[in-house]
Amino acid sequence: MDWGIKNRLNRLIQPDGHCFFLPIDHGYFQGPTRCLEKPGETIKPLLDFVDAIFVTRGVLRSCVDPADNKPIILRVSGGTSVIGKDLANESITTSIEEIIRLNAAAVGISIFVGSNYERETLLNLARLVNKCENYGIPVMAVTAVGKELGSRDSRYLALSCRIAAELGARVVKTYWCEKDFDKVVKGCPVPVVMAGGPKCKTELEVLEFVYDGMQKGAIGINLGRNVWQDAHPVAIARALRAIIHENATAGQAHELFKEIACV
Ligand code: 5RP
């Protein structure tokens, strides 16, 4: 691995081998998501607790202070919306020149395995890897599931993750699952980061699934709604950080959450 790509990965994945990414890219297909109407305001109190933010170029330019210096994972796929025909019909939205101009530490792109656009989204990933690797920029593949999250089990997730890694993703973001998540991680030769999905009912539920996933080999999280839609975003971010970087159990992290949130 060349110096540039190693350096970018090291900015994202901390010396303990773990990472906490904060996605605020939801608007690229679902518009002004609740609590993300003003992304710049949403992230301000959270930046100290996360290792990178996952964002589109538009929100980056208009809402993120370049002086913040937090590593950026640039969302570079899109072209669909929640009211359109098929969420999976994505293309690459951002040129390599723009990726470099915005000083991205990495880029993120969705793949939709098993969808009507499986081939297109997988070839999008392969093309992006071909471009980005020339400049030492790591690609994070997002194994997207559209509206079918409930029906996706470890066999499906393992298939998606492995394909993403085979096509050259340096990191794969996928969903945690209750059964056999360790098989998803073991079958993927590059680091796996857990996505959040819709907001959980309780904070303990979030902390428990994150703890379980870390025990089963994930290197970290890319959690959005379960952080900034929480009633106490700073407290949950701090509690998640304790699991990711301070070896806390879900119970210990929950105690920390309650202490900070004063609940
Ligand atoms: C969409 C994404 C988003 O980054 C993702 O949804 C993560 O955020 P959340 O934790 O809210 O699900 O990649 O495919």
Residues whose N, C-alpha, C, O or C-beta is under 5 A from the ligand:
A	BS01	5RP	P23 D25 V142 A144 A195 G196 G197 P198 N222 L223 G224 R225 N226
